């Protein structure tokens, strides 16, 4: 079930990444979160009455993918970061939600008994999901520039800088997985900032259809420098 959640969430991210400049992207991606929530609902029902922490290792990968997908969708809509509290609200289900997810008719108001299931993401799930989001945003920059959108990279750059500063406050005091993600986050930020610098300096000289090539070349140069160091 964890793999099913991860795959469905990854599908949502892929749709958003590949179609983010197009209006139908949100429509198609909007159909995927309910499918992911259905799988999460099944997990919540199976773990009802159990100690969630005991089974956390088995579901954390799927939850991280879910955080990445919904935060990516939220950023595209609002250019801001969704909170952990807001995500956890989405993962609270009732008997009515169960009927909708399983497409079964609801019981009469006299007979139905309201039951609630919850599957909360932990702070670690949230942080690791947000860290993975930065890689999707970096690729989003390349796609945007390829479509002649030179504003999105600068918006993403500012956003990534804020996220990186937040992770820096955690530093080595947080879980090992979080501190390990900090290095990847720093790489994504450096690639976007250096590419934005190239666009700022040379953007007016280069036709829009060639801007993506400049972005990609700059990214490859950074990768090579990191490999040498």
Z-matrix of the N, CA and C atoms (Angstrom, degrees):
N
C 1 1.454
C 2 1.527 1 111.23
N 3 1.350 2 116.34 1 -36.58
C 4 1.467 3 119.99 2 177.40
C 5 1.518 4 110.56 3 -59.40
N 6 1.344 5 117.08 4 -43.03
C 7 1.462 6 120.85 5 178.73
C 8 1.515 7 111.01 6 -64.19
N 9 1.323 8 117.44 7 -36.52
C 10 1.463 9 120.68 8 179.29
C 11 1.515 10 110.66 9 -64.93
N 12 1.332 11 117.54 10 -41.71
C 13 1.463 12 121.12 11 177.23
C 14 1.521 13 110.07 12 -62.75
N 15 1.328 14 116.44 13 -46.10
C 16 1.465 15 120.62 14 -178.53
C 17 1.523 16 111.51 15 -61.79
N 18 1.338 17 117.04 16 -44.38
C 19 1.461 18 120.41 17 -178.57
C 20 1.515 19 111.34 18 -66.06
N 21 1.332 20 117.35 19 -42.40
C 22 1.458 21 120.05 20 -179.97
C 23 1.525 22 111.09 21 -66.12
N 24 1.324 23 117.19 22 -40.36
C 25 1.460 24 120.58 23 178.12
C 26 1.516 25 111.09 24 -67.21
N 27 1.326 26 116.77 25 -40.00
C 28 1.463 27 120.25 26 178.13
C 29 1.524 28 110.98 27 -63.43
N 30 1.341 29 116.50 28 -35.87
C 31 1.458 30 120.92 29 177.29
C 32 1.528 31 110.75 30 -61.31
N 33 1.337 32 116.91 31 -40.55
C 34 1.455 33 121.12 32 177.75
C 35 1.525 34 110.59 33 -62.17
N 36 1.336 35 116.69 34 -45.41
C 37 1.470 36 120.33 35 179.28
C 38 1.518 37 111.01 36 -62.37
N 39 1.335 38 116.85 37 -40.33
C 40 1.464 39 120.39 38 -178.86
C 41 1.525 40 111.11 39 -64.52
N 42 1.325 41 116.65 40 -40.99
C 43 1.466 42 120.33 41 178.80
C 44 1.526 43 110.08 42 -62.09
N 45 1.324 44 116.26 43 -45.32
C 46 1.460 45 120.51 44 -179.40
C 47 1.523 46 111.48 45 -65.27
N 48 1.328 47 116.79 46 -41.34
C 49 1.453 48 120.63 47 -178.10
C 50 1.518 49 111.53 48 -66.59
N 51 1.323 50 116.97 49 -45.34
C 52 1.462 51 121.24 50 -175.50
C 53 1.521 52 113.49 51 -75.58
N 54 1.339 53 117.16 52 -21.41
C 55 1.456 54 119.53 53 -174.31
C 56 1.521 55 113.04 54 -126.18
N 57 1.324 56 118.33 55 13.41
C 58 1.456 57 120.27 56 -172.59
C 59 1.522 58 114.72 57 -54.73
N 60 1.349 59 120.68 58 -32.66
C 61 1.462 60 118.33 59 178.86
C 62 1.522 61 113.21 60 -76.50
N 63 1.337 62 118.89 61 -10.05
C 64 1.456 63 121.15 62 -172.02
C 65 1.519 64 111.02 63 -103.98
N 66 1.332 65 118.64 64 144.53
C 67 1.459 66 122.18 65 -177.14
C 68 1.516 67 113.84 66 -60.89
N 69 1.360 68 118.36 67 -33.25
C 70 1.454 69 119.48 68 -175.66
C 71 1.514 70 112.67 69 -74.87
N 72 1.347 71 117.36 70 -8.47
C 73 1.472 72 119.80 71 -178.91
C 74 1.520 73 110.76 72 -61.65
N 75 1.339 74 116.50 73 -47.32
C 76 1.454 75 119.73 74 -178.59
C 77 1.521 76 111.15 75 -63.91
N 78 1.337 77 116.29 76 -37.33
C 79 1.461 78 119.85 77 -179.55
C 80 1.516 79 111.13 78 -63.97
N 81 1.326 80 116.27 79 -46.73
C 82 1.463 81 119.80 80 -179.24
C 83 1.518 82 111.25 81 -68.47
N 84 1.337 83 116.03 82 -42.64
C 85 1.468 84 119.13 83 -179.04
C 86 1.522 85 111.26 84 -67.23
N 87 1.327 86 116.59 85 -31.57
C 88 1.461 87 120.10 86 -178.89
C 89 1.525 88 111.57 87 -64.63
N 90 1.341 89 116.81 88 -22.56
C 91 1.457 90 119.56 89 179.32
C 92 1.527 91 111.59 90 -80.02
N 93 1.332 92 117.02 91 -15.46
C 94 1.463 93 119.54 92 -176.62
C 95 1.531 94 114.21 93 -84.91
N 96 1.367 95 119.92 94 -41.98
C 97 1.463 96 118.58 95 179.46
C 98 1.520 97 114.73 96 -53.21
N 99 1.360 98 120.85 97 -40.54
C 100 1.476 99 118.44 98 175.67
C 101 1.524 100 112.82 99 -59.05
N 102 1.328 101 117.56 100 -35.30
C 103 1.458 102 120.28 101 177.91
C 104 1.529 103 110.45 102 -66.58
N 105 1.331 104 115.44 103 -39.38
C 106 1.461 105 119.41 104 178.12
C 107 1.527 106 109.37 105 -66.39
N 108 1.337 107 116.35 106 -43.64
C 109 1.462 108 120.92 107 -179.53
C 110 1.528 109 111.06 108 -62.43
N 111 1.324 110 116.69 109 -33.74
C 112 1.460 111 119.41 110 177.83
C 113 1.523 112 110.62 111 -62.28
N 114 1.337 113 116.08 112 -42.44
C 115 1.466 114 119.95 113 179.14
C 116 1.529 115 110.54 114 -68.30
N 117 1.337 116 116.29 115 -37.66
C 118 1.459 117 119.73 116 177.79
C 119 1.524 118 110.16 117 -66.88
N 120 1.342 119 116.76 118 -38.12
C 121 1.465 120 120.84 119 176.58
C 122 1.527 121 110.85 120 -58.56
N 123 1.328 122 116.57 121 -43.03
C 124 1.461 123 120.05 122 179.42
C 125 1.534 124 110.87 123 -61.03
N 126 1.336 125 116.09 124 -40.53
C 127 1.464 126 119.62 125 178.34
C 128 1.526 127 109.88 126 -65.21
N 129 1.346 128 116.66 127 -44.00
C 130 1.467 129 121.06 128 -179.66
C 131 1.530 130 110.91 129 -60.55
N 132 1.329 131 116.15 130 -38.77
C 133 1.458 132 119.83 131 178.96
C 134 1.530 133 111.47 132 -68.58
N 135 1.338 134 115.84 133 -39.74
C 136 1.463 135 119.65 134 179.80
C 137 1.530 136 111.44 135 -66.74
N 138 1.329 137 116.66 136 -32.95
C 139 1.461 138 120.57 137 -177.05
C 140 1.522 139 112.44 138 -95.32
N 141 1.323 140 116.77 139 7.04
C 142 1.468 141 120.15 140 179.83
C 143 1.517 142 110.06 141 -58.81
N 144 1.331 143 115.85 142 126.95
C 145 1.456 144 121.17 143 -179.45
C 146 1.510 145 114.68 144 84.66
N 147 1.342 146 116.31 145 -5.02
C 148 1.464 147 120.55 146 179.51
C 149 1.533 148 110.38 147 -96.83
N 150 1.310 149 115.64 148 164.52
C 151 1.461 150 121.43 149 174.79
C 152 1.525 151 108.03 150 -78.93
N 153 1.342 152 117.19 151 109.83
C 154 1.459 153 121.55 152 -176.43
C 155 1.525 154 112.10 153 -58.62
N 156 1.331 155 116.62 154 -36.54
C 157 1.465 156 120.24 155 -177.44
C 158 1.531 157 111.42 156 -64.02
N 159 1.307 158 116.40 157 -27.17
C 160 1.456 159 119.73 158 -179.49
C 161 1.521 160 111.59 159 -67.85
N 162 1.346 161 116.65 160 -29.10
C 163 1.460 162 121.42 161 -176.86
C 164 1.533 163 112.42 162 -109.31
N 165 1.329 164 116.21 163 9.00
C 166 1.464 165 119.30 164 -173.66
C 167 1.521 166 112.55 165 -61.07
N 168 1.316 167 117.25 166 -39.97
C 169 1.459 168 120.55 167 -177.99
C 170 1.533 169 111.33 168 -59.94
N 171 1.321 170 117.10 169 -30.62
C 172 1.458 171 120.88 170 -177.25
C 173 1.525 172 112.83 171 -77.76
N 174 1.338 173 117.84 172 -21.19
C 175 1.467 174 120.26 173 -175.06
C 176 1.519 175 113.71 174 -117.20
N 177 1.336 176 117.39 175 -6.51
C 178 1.470 177 119.07 176 -173.20
C 179 1.526 178 112.94 177 -62.64
N 180 1.327 179 118.36 178 -37.30
C 181 1.474 180 120.04 179 -179.80
C 182 1.518 181 111.55 180 -61.08
N 183 1.326 182 116.44 181 -44.41
C 184 1.460 183 120.27 182 178.37
C 185 1.513 184 112.00 183 -64.26
N 186 1.332 185 117.24 184 -40.16
C 187 1.459 186 120.84 185 179.99
C 188 1.528 187 111.13 186 -66.79
N 189 1.326 188 116.96 187 -36.88
C 190 1.470 189 119.85 188 177.29
C 191 1.530 190 110.91 189 -63.85
N 192 1.333 191 116.07 190 -41.21
C 193 1.463 192 120.11 191 177.61
C 194 1.526 193 110.74 192 -63.66
N 195 1.332 194 116.10 193 -37.38
C 196 1.464 195 119.99 194 178.63
C 197 1.524 196 110.19 195 -65.29
N 198 1.332 197 116.87 196 -44.26
C 199 1.473 198 120.85 197 177.79
C 200 1.523 199 110.01 198 -59.15
N 201 1.317 200 116.42 199 -44.41
C 202 1.469 201 120.62 200 179.61
C 203 1.525 202 111.19 201 -60.25
N 204 1.344 203 116.74 202 -44.00
C 205 1.464 204 120.60 203 -176.70
C 206 1.524 205 111.98 204 -67.54
N 207 1.345 206 117.31 205 -48.53
C 208 1.464 207 119.22 206 -176.11
C 209 1.525 208 111.25 207 -71.90
N 210 1.330 209 117.67 208 -32.08
C 211 1.461 210 119.52 209 177.99
C 212 1.525 211 110.93 210 -71.80
N 213 1.344 212 116.59 211 -32.76
C 214 1.466 213 120.76 212 175.69
C 215 1.528 214 110.03 213 -65.51
N 216 1.321 215 115.92 214 -46.63
C 217 1.458 216 120.19 215 178.61
C 218 1.527 217 111.02 216 -62.27
N 219 1.333 218 115.93 217 -40.46
C 220 1.470 219 120.68 218 -179.98
C 221 1.526 220 110.51 219 -65.36
N 222 1.332 221 117.21 220 -39.91
C 223 1.460 222 119.73 221 -179.77
C 224 1.522 223 111.11 222 -64.98
N 225 1.328 224 117.01 223 -41.74
C 226 1.461 225 120.29 224 -179.92
C 227 1.522 226 110.78 225 -60.58
N 228 1.333 227 116.38 226 -36.66
C 229 1.466 228 120.55 227 -177.98
C 230 1.519 229 112.37 228 -79.13
N 231 1.343 230 117.04 229 -39.87
C 232 1.462 231 120.44 230 -168.27
C 233 1.525 232 114.84 231 -120.19
N 234 1.325 233 116.85 232 -10.93
C 235 1.468 234 121.42 233 -174.58
C 236 1.527 235 111.12 234 57.77
N 237 1.328 236 115.84 235 36.97
C 238 1.460 237 121.44 236 178.50
C 239 1.521 238 109.06 237 -143.62
N 240 1.327 239 115.88 238 171.89
C 241 1.465 240 121.84 239 -177.55
C 242 1.522 241 109.98 240 -98.25
N 243 1.306 242 116.74 241 128.33
C 244 1.456 243 121.41 242 176.67
C 245 1.526 244 109.32 243 -71.30
N 246 1.319 245 117.12 244 143.89
C 247 1.453 246 120.81 245 -177.64
C 248 1.526 247 110.94 246 -84.66
N 249 1.317 248 115.47 247 160.66
C 250 1.458 249 120.45 248 177.74
C 251 1.529 250 110.09 249 -65.37
N 252 1.329 251 116.69 250 -35.50
C 253 1.462 252 120.38 251 179.68
C 254 1.527 253 111.00 252 -63.27
N 255 1.323 254 116.75 253 -40.48
C 256 1.462 255 120.57 254 -179.72
C 257 1.530 256 110.92 255 -66.20
N 258 1.321 257 116.77 256 -39.62
C 259 1.464 258 119.83 257 178.10
C 260 1.527 259 110.34 258 -64.68
N 261 1.326 260 116.66 259 -42.17
C 262 1.462 261 119.68 260 -179.58
C 263 1.528 262 112.20 261 -65.85
N 264 1.338 263 116.49 262 -29.00
C 265 1.461 264 119.15 263 175.00
C 266 1.530 265 110.29 264 -63.45
N 267 1.326 266 115.98 265 -35.82
C 268 1.460 267 120.24 266 179.62
C 269 1.528 268 111.50 267 -69.47
N 270 1.321 269 117.14 268 -20.15
C 271 1.457 270 121.55 269 -176.29
C 272 1.522 271 111.96 270 -102.21
N 273 1.333 272 116.35 271 23.51
C 274 1.451 273 122.13 272 172.37
C 275 1.520 274 107.90 273 -107.89
N 276 1.316 275 116.87 274 120.77
C 277 1.464 276 122.13 275 -173.66
C 278 1.522 277 110.23 276 -118.52
N 279 1.336 278 115.42 277 150.09
C 280 1.456 279 121.59 278 175.40
C 281 1.521 280 108.82 279 -121.66
N 282 1.330 281 115.80 280 178.54
C 283 1.460 282 120.81 281 178.92
C 284 1.526 283 110.67 282 -59.50
N 285 1.344 284 116.62 283 -37.64
C 286 1.463 285 120.47 284 178.98
C 287 1.520 286 110.86 285 -64.68
N 288 1.351 287 116.02 286 -41.07
C 289 1.469 288 119.18 287 177.09
C 290 1.514 289 110.68 288 -61.78
N 291 1.329 290 116.68 289 -39.37
C 292 1.457 291 120.73 290 -179.28
C 293 1.524 292 110.51 291 -61.97
N 294 1.341 293 116.31 292 -40.37
C 295 1.460 294 119.52 293 178.10
C 296 1.505 295 112.43 294 -65.09
N 297 1.344 296 116.50 295 -38.90
C 298 1.463 297 120.50 296 179.87
C 299 1.521 298 110.62 297 -68.54
N 300 1.360 299 115.93 298 -43.91
C 301 1.457 300 119.64 299 -177.12
C 302 1.529 301 110.82 300 -64.94
N 303 1.338 302 116.08 301 -37.07
C 304 1.459 303 119.90 302 -178.35
C 305 1.516 304 113.23 303 -94.77
N 306 1.352 305 115.98 304 1.28
C 307 1.461 306 122.71 305 177.25
C 308 1.527 307 112.14 306 57.07
N 309 1.339 308 114.90 307 41.29
C 310 1.454 309 120.19 308 176.40
C 311 1.512 310 109.00 309 -110.30
N 312 1.319 311 118.72 310 145.33
C 313 1.464 312 120.34 311 -178.60
C 314 1.511 313 111.32 312 -65.36
N 315 1.331 314 116.03 313 143.17
C 316 1.456 315 120.31 314 -179.77
C 317 1.515 316 110.02 315 -74.98
N 318 1.330 317 115.47 316 155.36
C 319 1.443 318 120.91 317 -179.35
C 320 1.519 319 110.37 318 -77.22
N 321 1.313 320 117.13 319 164.02
C 322 1.451 321 120.55 320 176.10
C 323 1.523 322 109.21 321 -62.86
N 324 1.305 323 115.31 322 150.33
C 325 1.462 324 120.23 323 -175.96
C 326 1.527 325 111.63 324 -59.71
N 327 1.361 326 117.46 325 -26.78
C 328 1.454 327 119.61 326 -179.67
C 329 1.522 328 111.70 327 -75.48
N 330 1.312 329 116.42 328 -29.44
C 331 1.462 330 120.37 329 -173.27
C 332 1.521 331 114.35 330 -97.72
N 333 1.333 332 116.59 331 -29.11
C 334 1.466 333 117.83 332 -172.61
C 335 1.518 334 111.16 333 -74.35
N 336 1.313 335 115.33 334 144.01
C 337 1.452 336 122.58 335 178.27
C 338 1.522 337 107.98 336 -118.40
N 339 1.307 338 115.74 337 123.98
C 340 1.461 339 120.23 338 -175.40
C 341 1.522 340 110.13 339 -72.24
N 342 1.312 341 115.61 340 121.47
C 343 1.459 342 122.31 341 178.01
C 344 1.522 343 107.79 342 -121.43
N 345 1.318 344 116.38 343 142.06
C 346 1.464 345 121.48 344 -178.67
C 347 1.524 346 109.71 345 -119.53
N 348 1.335 347 115.15 346 135.00
C 349 1.471 348 121.60 347 173.82
C 350 1.518 349 107.88 348 -121.46
N 351 1.321 350 116.37 349 141.65
C 352 1.465 351 121.09 350 178.72
C 353 1.522 352 109.89 351 -133.48
N 354 1.322 353 114.33 352 143.36
C 355 1.462 354 120.03 353 172.55
C 356 1.527 355 106.10 354 -136.47
N 357 1.309 356 116.24 355 96.46
C 358 1.458 357 120.34 356 -173.14
C 359 1.524 358 111.43 357 -86.42
N 360 1.322 359 115.22 358 138.82
C 361 1.459 360 119.43 359 170.07
C 362 1.523 361 107.83 360 -80.69
N 363 1.309 362 115.70 361 145.90
C 364 1.465 363 120.99 362 179.26
C 365 1.525 364 109.41 363 -90.16
N 366 1.336 365 117.82 364 164.96
C 367 1.467 366 119.68 365 175.81
C 368 1.526 367 112.78 366 -54.64
N 369 1.331 368 117.40 367 -35.70
C 370 1.466 369 120.42 368 178.84
C 371 1.531 370 110.44 369 -67.57
N 372 1.344 371 117.71 370 -44.03
C 373 1.465 372 120.86 371 175.85
C 374 1.525 373 110.27 372 -55.42
N 375 1.311 374 115.01 373 -44.77
C 376 1.469 375 120.80 374 -177.62
C 377 1.524 376 111.35 375 -64.40
N 378 1.316 377 116.70 376 -48.18
C 379 1.462 378 120.28 377 -177.70
C 380 1.525 379 111.86 378 -64.16
N 381 1.326 380 116.77 379 -42.11
C 382 1.462 381 119.90 380 -179.75
C 383 1.528 382 110.86 381 -68.63
N 384 1.332 383 117.27 382 -35.84
C 385 1.461 384 120.28 383 176.45
C 386 1.511 385 111.98 384 -65.58
N 387 1.335 386 116.67 385 -41.47
C 388 1.467 387 121.07 386 178.38
C 389 1.526 388 110.24 387 -66.77
N 390 1.317 389 117.06 388 -38.23
C 391 1.462 390 120.26 389 177.82
C 392 1.528 391 110.53 390 -61.53
N 393 1.330 392 117.45 391 -41.13
C 394 1.465 393 120.85 392 177.35
C 395 1.526 394 111.23 393 -68.30
N 396 1.328 395 116.79 394 -29.40
C 397 1.467 396 120.94 395 177.44
C 398 1.518 397 111.42 396 -57.97
N 399 1.324 398 117.34 397 -34.25
C 400 1.462 399 120.18 398 -175.63
C 401 1.526 400 111.32 399 -62.68
N 402 1.337 401 117.07 400 -33.63
C 403 1.462 402 119.61 401 177.61
C 404 1.514 403 111.70 402 -67.36
N 405 1.344 404 116.95 403 -38.71
C 406 1.462 405 120.73 404 177.23
C 407 1.524 406 110.66 405 -64.78
N 408 1.327 407 116.70 406 -38.34
C 409 1.459 408 120.50 407 -179.94
C 410 1.529 409 111.20 408 -67.39
N 411 1.335 410 115.75 409 -35.93
C 412 1.460 411 118.75 410 177.26
C 413 1.529 412 110.59 411 -62.43
N 414 1.340 413 116.40 412 -44.24
C 415 1.467 414 119.95 413 177.88
C 416 1.527 415 111.72 414 -68.28
N 417 1.320 416 116.43 415 -30.98
C 418 1.461 417 121.05 416 176.46
C 419 1.527 418 110.44 417 -62.47
N 420 1.333 419 116.13 418 -36.28
C 421 1.470 420 120.36 419 177.89
C 422 1.519 421 110.90 420 -60.15
N 423 1.334 422 116.35 421 -45.40
C 424 1.459 423 120.63 422 -179.51
C 425 1.521 424 110.44 423 -61.61
N 426 1.326 425 116.94 424 -45.48
C 427 1.461 426 120.52 425 178.85
C 428 1.527 427 111.66 426 -62.16
N 429 1.328 428 115.65 427 -40.79
C 430 1.462 429 119.93 428 -177.77
C 431 1.520 430 111.43 429 -65.46
N 432 1.320 431 115.81 430 -44.56
C 433 1.454 432 120.00 431 179.89
C 434 1.523 433 110.74 432 -63.79
N 435 1.335 434 116.32 433 -37.14
C 436 1.452 435 120.30 434 177.97
C 437 1.517 436 112.72 435 -62.50
N 438 1.340 437 116.17 436 -24.60
C 439 1.457 438 120.89 437 178.16
C 440 1.527 439 112.27 438 -96.93
N 441 1.332 440 116.64 439 12.39
C 442 1.456 441 120.57 440 176.75
C 443 1.511 442 114.20 441 83.60
N 444 1.328 443 117.65 442 9.34
C 445 1.465 444 121.41 443 179.67
C 446 1.519 445 108.60 444 -94.18
N 447 1.327 446 116.83 445 103.94
C 448 1.461 447 120.79 446 -178.39
C 449 1.522 448 111.65 447 -100.60
N 450 1.325 449 117.42 448 2.45
C 451 1.471 450 120.43 449 177.61
C 452 1.530 451 111.47 450 -84.98
N 453 1.340 452 116.16 451 -40.34
C 454 1.463 453 120.68 452 -176.92
C 455 1.530 454 113.26 453 -56.42
N 456 1.341 455 120.30 454 -44.28
C 457 1.466 456 118.97 455 179.40
C 458 1.521 457 113.50 456 -56.31
N 459 1.328 458 117.39 457 -37.80
C 460 1.461 459 119.52 458 -179.36
C 461 1.533 460 110.97 459 -73.09
N 462 1.337 461 116.95 460 -34.31
C 463 1.465 462 120.20 461 175.34
C 464 1.526 463 110.47 462 -66.31
N 465 1.327 464 115.79 463 -42.23
C 466 1.460 465 120.58 464 179.46
C 467 1.526 466 110.27 465 -66.38
N 468 1.317 467 116.69 466 -39.54
C 469 1.459 468 120.97 467 179.88
C 470 1.528 469 111.00 468 -59.42
N 471 1.314 470 116.61 469 -45.44
C 472 1.465 471 120.74 470 179.28
C 473 1.527 472 110.79 471 -64.36
N 474 1.327 473 115.96 472 -41.17
C 475 1.460 474 120.78 473 -179.92
C 476 1.534 475 110.65 474 -65.17
N 477 1.334 476 116.84 475 -45.66
C 478 1.465 477 120.49 476 -179.85
C 479 1.524 478 111.46 477 -63.22
N 480 1.315 479 116.73 478 -35.47
C 481 1.463 480 120.18 479 178.00
C 482 1.526 481 110.01 480 -62.76
N 483 1.331 482 117.55 481 -41.77
C 484 1.463 483 120.90 482 178.76
C 485 1.532 484 111.12 483 -65.48
N 486 1.339 485 116.01 484 -41.43
C 487 1.467 486 119.68 485 179.01
C 488 1.528 487 110.01 486 -64.65
N 489 1.325 488 116.13 487 -43.88
C 490 1.470 489 119.92 488 -179.44
C 491 1.528 490 111.02 489 -62.59
N 492 1.330 491 116.67 490 -41.67
C 493 1.464 492 119.86 491 178.34
C 494 1.527 493 110.27 492 -61.24
N 495 1.337 494 116.21 493 -39.59
C 496 1.457 495 119.78 494 178.31
C 497 1.522 496 111.89 495 -63.83
N 498 1.335 497 116.87 496 -43.27
C 499 1.467 498 120.50 497 178.35
C 500 1.529 499 110.83 498 -66.58
N 501 1.315 500 116.42 499 -32.55
C 502 1.468 501 119.71 500 -179.26
C 503 1.525 502 111.23 501 -64.25
N 504 1.336 503 116.70 502 -32.81
C 505 1.460 504 119.64 503 177.71
C 506 1.523 505 111.08 504 -63.91
N 507 1.345 506 115.73 505 -32.70
C 508 1.464 507 119.78 506 178.79
C 509 1.524 508 109.96 507 -71.37
N 510 1.360 509 114.97 508 -46.75
C 511 1.457 510 120.54 509 176.79
C 512 1.511 511 112.98 510 56.17
N 513 1.319 512 115.70 511 -136.73
C 514 1.464 513 121.59 512 -178.75
C 515 1.523 514 112.97 513 -87.55
N 516 1.332 515 116.47 514 3.45
C 517 1.460 516 119.01 515 -178.79
C 518 1.528 517 111.70 516 -80.91
N 519 1.342 518 117.75 517 -17.61
C 520 1.451 519 121.36 518 -178.98
C 521 1.517 520 112.12 519 -88.18
N 522 1.321 521 117.11 520 -175.90
C 523 1.469 522 121.16 521 177.78
C 524 1.524 523 111.42 522 -59.33
N 525 1.332 524 115.68 523 155.36
C 526 1.464 525 121.01 524 -177.60
C 527 1.517 526 111.80 525 -58.52
N 528 1.346 527 117.24 526 -40.78
C 529 1.466 528 120.18 527 -177.99
C 530 1.519 529 111.55 528 -60.41
N 531 1.348 530 116.40 529 -36.16
C 532 1.467 531 120.70 530 -178.33
C 533 1.523 532 110.45 531 -69.75
N 534 1.339 533 117.17 532 -45.87
C 535 1.459 534 120.21 533 -179.65
C 536 1.523 535 111.11 534 -64.59
N 537 1.348 536 117.04 535 -32.03
C 538 1.466 537 120.17 536 178.31
C 539 1.529 538 110.69 537 -68.83
N 540 1.327 539 116.98 538 -35.51
C 541 1.462 540 121.03 539 179.22
C 542 1.528 541 111.60 540 -69.11
N 543 1.327 542 116.92 541 -22.99
C 544 1.454 543 120.89 542 -177.30
C 545 1.524 544 111.41 543 -60.58
N 546 1.323 545 116.73 544 -35.52
C 547 1.469 546 120.30 545 179.24
C 548 1.524 547 111.11 546 -65.55
N 549 1.336 548 116.86 547 -44.15
C 550 1.463 549 120.72 548 178.24
C 551 1.520 550 110.84 549 -64.48
N 552 1.332 551 115.90 550 -39.91
C 553 1.467 552 120.21 551 178.49
C 554 1.522 553 110.19 552 -61.50
N 555 1.326 554 116.20 553 -41.63
C 556 1.467 555 120.67 554 179.66
C 557 1.525 556 110.73 555 -63.57
N 558 1.332 557 117.05 556 -37.68
C 559 1.459 558 120.76 557 177.41
C 560 1.535 559 111.18 558 -63.42
N 561 1.333 560 116.12 559 -45.48
C 562 1.463 561 120.48 560 179.87
C 563 1.522 562 110.65 561 -61.38
N 564 1.320 563 116.42 562 -42.93
C 565 1.470 564 120.72 563 179.51
C 566 1.522 565 110.71 564 -63.24
N 567 1.341 566 116.46 565 -44.15
C 568 1.467 567 119.94 566 -179.18
C 569 1.521 568 111.34 567 -62.11
N 570 1.336 569 117.05 568 -40.90
C 571 1.463 570 120.65 569 179.87
C 572 1.524 571 111.28 570 -63.63
N 573 1.317 572 116.09 571 -44.36
C 574 1.463 573 119.71 572 -178.87
C 575 1.523 574 110.73 573 -68.28
N 576 1.325 575 118.04 574 -42.98
C 577 1.466 576 120.89 575 -178.40
C 578 1.522 577 111.59 576 -66.51
N 579 1.319 578 116.89 577 -40.50
C 580 1.465 579 119.31 578 178.41
C 581 1.519 580 111.60 579 -68.39
N 582 1.322 581 116.54 580 -38.37
C 583 1.458 582 119.70 581 177.37
C 584 1.521 583 110.82 582 -66.25
N 585 1.332 584 116.91 583 -39.33
C 586 1.466 585 120.70 584 177.26
C 587 1.527 586 110.98 585 -63.74
N 588 1.315 587 115.21 586 -36.70
C 589 1.468 588 118.80 587 176.85
C 590 1.520 589 110.30 588 -62.68
N 591 1.335 590 116.26 589 -44.06
C 592 1.462 591 120.01 590 178.61
C 593 1.525 592 111.09 591 -62.43
N 594 1.329 593 116.43 592 -39.63
C 595 1.467 594 119.92 593 178.77
C 596 1.518 595 111.32 594 -67.87
N 597 1.323 596 116.57 595 -37.29
C 598 1.465 597 120.78 596 -179.18
C 599 1.517 598 110.75 597 -66.97
N 600 1.318 599 115.64 598 -40.46
C 601 1.462 600 120.04 599 -176.49
C 602 1.524 601 112.01 600 -79.63
N 603 1.355 602 116.16 601 -41.89
C 604 1.460 603 119.62 602 -172.03
C 605 1.527 604 113.47 603 -114.87
N 606 1.323 605 116.65 604 0.11
C 607 1.459 606 119.72 605 -174.63
C 608 1.512 607 113.85 606 -56.89
N 609 1.327 608 117.36 607 -39.88
C 610 1.456 609 120.45 608 -177.33
C 611 1.519 610 112.31 609 -71.23
N 612 1.347 611 116.77 610 -17.34
C 613 1.458 612 119.81 611 -178.31
C 614 1.524 613 112.45 612 -90.65
N 615 1.330 614 117.46 613 -14.63
C 616 1.458 615 121.15 614 -170.43
C 617 1.527 616 110.24 615 -111.24
N 618 1.330 617 118.24 616 132.31
C 619 1.474 618 120.67 617 174.46
C 620 1.520 619 110.74 618 -57.44
N 621 1.328 620 116.11 619 149.21
C 622 1.459 621 120.55 620 -175.16
C 623 1.521 622 112.56 621 -58.31
N 624 1.341 623 116.57 622 -36.53
C 625 1.462 624 118.24 623 -176.38
C 626 1.520 625 112.31 624 -70.64
N 627 1.360 626 117.03 625 -11.64
C 628 1.459 627 120.57 626 179.53
C 629 1.528 628 112.42 627 -101.74
N 630 1.331 629 117.06 628 -5.61
C 631 1.458 630 119.56 629 -176.67
C 632 1.522 631 112.24 630 -64.23
N 633 1.334 632 116.30 631 -36.38
C 634 1.468 633 119.59 632 179.85
C 635 1.517 634 110.97 633 -62.61
N 636 1.349 635 116.53 634 -35.99
C 637 1.463 636 119.51 635 178.03
C 638 1.524 637 110.97 636 -64.60
N 639 1.331 638 116.51 637 -39.94
C 640 1.462 639 120.26 638 177.99
C 641 1.521 640 110.06 639 -62.43
N 642 1.329 641 115.68 640 -42.44
C 643 1.463 642 121.22 641 179.18
C 644 1.522 643 110.21 642 -61.04
N 645 1.334 644 116.37 643 -47.39
C 646 1.464 645 121.21 644 -176.79
C 647 1.522 646 111.51 645 -65.89
N 648 1.335 647 116.52 646 -42.15
C 649 1.466 648 120.79 647 179.82
C 650 1.517 649 110.16 648 -63.19
N 651 1.328 650 115.64 649 -42.05
C 652 1.466 651 119.21 650 179.58
C 653 1.526 652 110.32 651 -62.98
N 654 1.321 653 116.38 652 -39.76
C 655 1.455 654 120.65 653 178.71
C 656 1.517 655 111.12 654 -63.86
N 657 1.349 656 117.30 655 -42.04
C 658 1.455 657 121.02 656 179.29
C 659 1.524 658 111.13 657 -64.15
N 660 1.333 659 116.81 658 -37.75
C 661 1.468 660 120.32 659 179.02
C 662 1.517 661 110.64 660 -63.47
N 663 1.342 662 116.92 661 -41.04
C 664 1.455 663 120.63 662 179.06
C 665 1.519 664 110.34 663 -65.11
N 666 1.340 665 116.22 664 -41.49
C 667 1.466 666 120.73 665 178.92
C 668 1.520 667 110.82 666 -59.74
N 669 1.351 668 116.40 667 -41.59
C 670 1.460 669 120.15 668 -179.17
C 671 1.522 670 110.83 669 -67.19
N 672 1.335 671 116.32 670 -40.94
C 673 1.455 672 119.58 671 179.11
C 674 1.519 673 111.52 672 -63.10
N 675 1.365 674 115.98 673 -39.29
C 676 1.456 675 120.20 674 178.59
C 677 1.514 676 110.80 675 -67.00
N 678 1.355 677 115.93 676 -35.04
C 679 1.459 678 119.84 677 179.27
C 680 1.507 679 111.29 678 -67.24
N 681 1.345 680 116.72 679 -37.60
C 682 1.472 681 120.65 680 179.36
C 683 1.507 682 110.97 681 -68.30
N 684 1.356 683 114.71 682 -41.41
C 685 1.463 684 118.92 683 -179.01
C 686 1.524 685 110.54 684 -75.70
